[in-house]
Amino acid sequence: MFAQHAAKVERLVARHASGDVEDACQVAWERLIVHEEVDLDGRGVVVKWLVITAARVGL
């Protein structure tokens, strides 16, 4: 999943975050691993969740 979506997530986060996009995305992926309530079958939902989480981290 990471290989498929990482570049897209970084591009989307770059539009919304002013901090270090790579670090913010890394934190978002790490948080995704521990949040069992995120439905990994809904790929669009996962990408949105990652972008929102990373943008909040990167503000």
N, C-alpha and C positions, 0 to 999 in steps of 0.2 A: 504494500500500500504506500509506503514512504516513497519508493522509487517512482511510483506512478503520479503522486500528487505533490511532492516536495517543491518542485519548480513553480507550479501554479500557485501554491499557498504563499511562497515567498513573493511572487509578483503582486498578488492581491494585498498582502500585508504591507508591502512597500508603498502602496497608495494611501494607507491609513495610519501608519506609524512613522514617527520621526526619529526613533532610536535605532539601535543596531538590529536590523531585520533578521539576520541570521541567528543571533542569540535569542530573539523573541520567538522565532519559529522553533528553535530547539526546545525552549521551555514549553511551548504549546504541545509539541510531539511528546515530550516527557509527561506532561499532565494528561494527555490522552490515554497513555498506557495505564495510569492509575484510576481513571474515571470509568468505572464499569457501566455506568448508566448511559454512556454514549453508544448509540447503535452503530456498530461498524459496518453493517450491511447497507445502510443508507449513505453511500459515498458522498453525495451532495451535502448531506447534513454534516458529515465529518469534516469536509473541506470548510464549510461555513463556521463550524465550531472552532477549527484550528485558526482560521483567519481572525475571528473575533478574539479568541484567547491571546494570540500572538500580538494583535494590535494593542490590546490592553497592556500587555507586558512591555511593548515597545514605545509606549507614550512618553 
